[in-house]
Amino acid sequence: MKSFAGACAILAAVATAPAAMAADYATTTTYEATVVEPAPFYRGFSGRLPACGDSGVIGRITSAFAARERGYWGSDLALEAVGHPREIGYRSWGPSFVPRRFCAAETVTTDRRPRRVFYEIIEGDGFAGMGWGVNWCVTGLDRHRAFAPGCKMVRP
């Protein structure tokens, strides 16, 4: 008896439900694309980055280079002097991208070889997206080819 009552309830629910409407593919609706221009502040970025010769930037590069050489390559190679830092690009990819300052400098490593270091200072690349960070490459010492060829991937 209970199963008969249950079946009647289901049948009543189906019978009173609105009929499914068939899709009319003969009529089409055209939607226009809406282009929204980014706000002047570009997703919260200020564009305020330290200069290429800032001591904090150079310090991060020299300490990270020494740590990588010591920890990964087992080498005592370090950057002795970094000089003549200059900007080679700022927001080179346009204002709607993450602000980056591209720089180049001359350096001498502890093996007494003159080399060039290319680096980019990136807004929002610090810890947890706060502050700024630095990607860098020393020519001739990109052993893992992360920025190959010739440190090109860290330049504008």
SULBEL-V725056 format. One record per backbone hydrogen bond with DSSP energy under -0.5 kcal/mol. NH is the residue of the N-H (numbers start at 1). CO is the residue of the C=O. Records with the same first field share a line. If there is no record, write none. Layout:
NH->CO ; CO
This chain:
5->1
6->2
7->3
8->4
9->5
10->6
11->7
12->8
13->9
14->10
15->11
16->12
17->13
25->23
27->24
35->33
36->34
37->35
42->39
45->41 ; 42
49->47
54->51
58->54
59->55
60->56
61->57
62->58
63->59
64->60
65->61
66->62
67->63
68->64
69->65
70->66
71->67
72->68
73->68
75->69
80->78 ; 108
81->108
83->106
86->104
88->102
89->102
91->100
94->91
97->94
101->121
102->89 ; 100
103->119
104->86
105->117
106->83
107->115
108->81
109->113
110->78
112->109
115->107
117->105
118->137
119->103
120->135
121->101
122->120 ; 133
123->99
124->131
125->122
129->126
130->127
133->122
135->120
137->118
139->116 ; 137
141->138
143->141
145->142
148->145
152->149
153->147
154->151
155->152
